[in-house]
Each structure stands twice: as C-alpha cells, then as structure tokens.
Amino acid sequence: MENFWDYSVWGTFNVIAILLVSLLVANIVKKTIPLLQASLIPTSVLGGAILIVIAGFYKAFTGNVMFDTIFFGDKGTATLEMLTYHTLALGFIASTFKDSQGKLTKKRTIEIFNTGVTTVATYLLQAILGMLVSMAVAIWIKDFFVAAGILLPFGYGQGTGQALNYGGIFEKEFGFVGGKSFGLTIAALGFISASIGGVIYLNLLKKRGKIVNRGMEEGKLRSEEIQSDNEIPMQESIDKLTVQIALIVGAYLITYIIMAMLGNVIPGMKSVIYGFNFLLGVLSATLVKALMKWLKKKNMIKKEYTNNFLMTRASNFFFDLMVVAGIAAIRLGVLENYWGIILIMGAVGLVFTYCYNHFVAKILFPEYQEEQFLMMYGMLTGTASTGVILLREIDGDFKTPASDNMVYQNFPAMIFGFPIMLIATVAPVKPILTLGVLVVFFIVMNIILFRSKIFIKK
C-alpha cells in the first residue's frame, strides 16, 4: 500500500512541475534579455537548456544524475522520455481534431501538395546527408554506429519525439549506446539551426526593406475565433476544455488498442509499431472526427463538440512539454565521444536544409517566396511552432497562404513520408542499400515536385 508522503507518489508530479516551472523561468529570462528575444529560440528550448545546465552542475557536485534522485521517484529520466513520447502523439491528435476552414481552389490544392512533397524531399535530403556523415565516420572510428546519421531527419525534420523514438529503437534493437541522447541532441541542434538560419534571413530581408514591422505582438481575439454559434457552451454541466481533453485522450486510447493488436499480430515489429504512435494517433482522431460528423448528420448530436481555439491551445501545450522534456532528457555523459560528429551533422543539416528550401520557395512559390521559405525552414529544423515563430516575423496576420500550407501539407507528407520510417529500421543492417534507396526516392520526389517545370506543356 502506497503512503501519500512517499516519493513514488510524488515523483512523476515533481518531474512535470519542474518542467513547467522551467518554462516560466525561461519565458522571464527571454523577455528580460534582448539578445535572447532577437535569437528567436523557442521558450521551450530555452527551458530545456536551463534544466541541462542545472543538471550538469548537480552531476559535477554530487556525482549523481539529478532526475534519477529520490525527489523524482528514482526514475525521472525515464519519466522525461515517457512524456516526450506521449506528448508527441497527443499534440498531433489535438491538431487533427481542428476543423479545416474554407474550400480549397485547384491552385491552393497544388501548393499544399507541393508543400507536403517538399517536406518529404527535405527529410530524404537530411537522411542522405546524415548517412553519408555517419558512414564516413564509421570507416575511421571502429564500432561507431553506422546508421546514426538516419536520425538527422527525425531530429531536424520531425522533432524531439521522433528523434527519441528512433534513437530508442536503435539503442534497444541494434545496440547503439546513447542512441536516445544522440537523437535528442540532434533535435536540440535543429532548434538552434532554425534560430540561426531564421535570424540571418530576416536580417537580409530587413536590409532590403522587406520587413516593415516584426508582427510579433499579440492581436486581440475576436469572439468568433474563440467559439462559433453552433458549438456546445463554454461551461455547463461539463466544462468545454474537459470535453476537448476527453476527446484527445479517448482517441489516444483507441491508438493504444490498435498498436496492441498490431503488436500481437506481428511481434517482431512491435518497436516500430509503437514508434508510430503519433501517426496512428492521427488516424484514430480522424476516425473519431468522422464518427462525430456522422452522428451530427443523423441528428443524434445537435452541437459541435470540438473547438479550434481550445484544440490549438491543447496541441501547443503538449508540444511545449514535449520539447522541454526531450531536451532535459539528454544525457551529456554518454555523448562525450560523439560531439564532433554531432556538430558536423548539425551544421550540414543547417546549410543544406536552408539552401534546398530557399531554392524550392523561389521556384514554386514566387508570390510569397519569403513567407514560404521561413515557414518551411523553421518547421524542417525545429517543429511546426518554430515555423510559425519565423513566419510571424514577416507575416504577422498570416495574410499569405504559407500558414495554411503548413497545416494542410500533413496529409500528403504522411503518405509519402511513411516509407522513410520503414527504411530507417533497415539502415543499421544494410546501410549502403538504405543510402541507395534514399537517393532514388529523393530523385523521384523532386521529379514530382518540379513536374510543372520538367514536363512543360506546349
């Protein structure tokens, strides 16, 4: 029987409390120091960095891992990894529940499709570059994990959660010592790369006189942006936020049931299946959303239960928690032999992601080139939130289609991007074959992307 005063009862709560307090401290620090404000580093990244510094000092003075002390229930690091894993899926589920507004024209559909293909092509480019670096290192350093470079697109392109997932798969299934921390560090470097590249480009635009105002001030929300007329009341016998959380958690429960059944059918793929929790979460949320629309059509429910404003707040909360937990979970000690490799990989990812997305935006999105580039570069080195931060610097009111492109591109990106996730699990066993497949896939994606330029109609 548990006693309420035992640390086993309080450990998980203490971890979450420290993460949220670090976000508050990071927000104060960022608003206080002008240099940090100008850097565009997300507050969640700064919060994670603060915790790494504090944990480093604690380790230096005591010799112990701060998050694995009794205050955090002796398993704080595992809790951080668990939070990173779950909040990735919960954030995607909350985003999926949001309603799409307005009808798409043929031109807008093409631009959204092209954005999704660009996302996948960038993943492939990052994977190719990462594999080239790690394969070259494996020639010179004996026993280096040859497929470490495949974590570059998961850290840069997909963010902290997937970097942890695949780092964990490589660590458990293929013996990559420090795989989780390697992936999480790559993801952290991605946020820094987003800030560096974003600031450079914004300064270039400022010199050319293309930035009139920075657009970072919060505007006042209109009542219709918070709640539409056909929705359930904000507060009655059950609070509206409670309904949103219940829908998100319910969809995630369905996700777990699907993963459990698939894991029993194909036990050899269990690690990969559970690594797809976010993708199956999107599928579950889509099914729940479709069921609710059917029930409303049959007049079995009278009002809309989902609310865009609250779902956005929920997804942002989960993603903030994911980033700060993921960075705080980095174990610097296990990376002491990898720092040079990680920095080279991070620099390569920064330069080529910057150049490729700039080229694509210039050729395919000439009407809003700068906005599209900033959104894509921020998203493909950090997260969707980072892309929004950079975009708001030049398009504070989201007047261009760039922000919509980011939201709606997820569907084509998931369809084309799914094979990469399967290819990644082959990389440790057959790295050369994996590299060849990635190169061919990259060429195919670019043929699809630039089809209008390659196959010019007479």
Buried (B, 14 or more C-beta within 10 A) or exposed (E): EEEEEEEEEBBBEBBBEBBBEBBEBBBEBBEEEEEBEEBBBBBBBBBBBBBBEBBEEBBEEEEEBBBBBEBBBBBBBBBBBBBBBBBBBBBBBBBBBBEEEEEEEEEBEEBBBBBBBBBBBBBBBBBBBBBBBBBBBBEEEEEBBBBBBBBBBBBBBBBBBBBBBBBBBBBEBBEBEBBBBBBBBBBBBBBBBBBBBBBEBBEEBBEEEEBEEEBEEEEEEEEEEEBBEEBBEEEEEEEBBEBBBEBBEBBBEBBBEBBEEBBEEEEEBBBBBBBBBBBBBBBBBBEBBEEBEEEBEEEEBEEBBBBBBBBBBBBBBBBBBBBBBBBBBBBBEBBEEBEEBBEBBBBBBBEBBBEBBBEBBEEBBEEBBBBBBBBBBBBBBBBBBBBBBBBBBBBBEBEBBBBBBBBBBBBBBBEBBEEBBEBBBBBBEEBEEBBEBBBEBBEEBBEBBBEEEEEEEE
